[in-house]
Amino acid sequence: MLSVVEIVVGILLLFGGGELFVQGSRGAGPAIWYPSAGDRAHVVALGTSTPELFVSLLSNASGFR
């Protein structure tokens, strides 16, 4: 039962964090002069892909295959 609660809490935190990330990028766009929503979408895409890039680079550097 505890595992189910942990999974549900993890999913809720994931969605909440994603929403905060998108709202933050929406608010930061005009502050750093991003002219369009397309440019902000690129920033969000980079921010969401960066963790996977680091994990891949670290696993490759450690020799894990």
Secondary structure, DSSP 8 states (H G I E B T S, - for coil): -HHHHHHHHHHHHHHHHHHHHHHHHHHHHHHTT--SHHHHHHHHHHHHHHHHHHHHHHHHHTT--
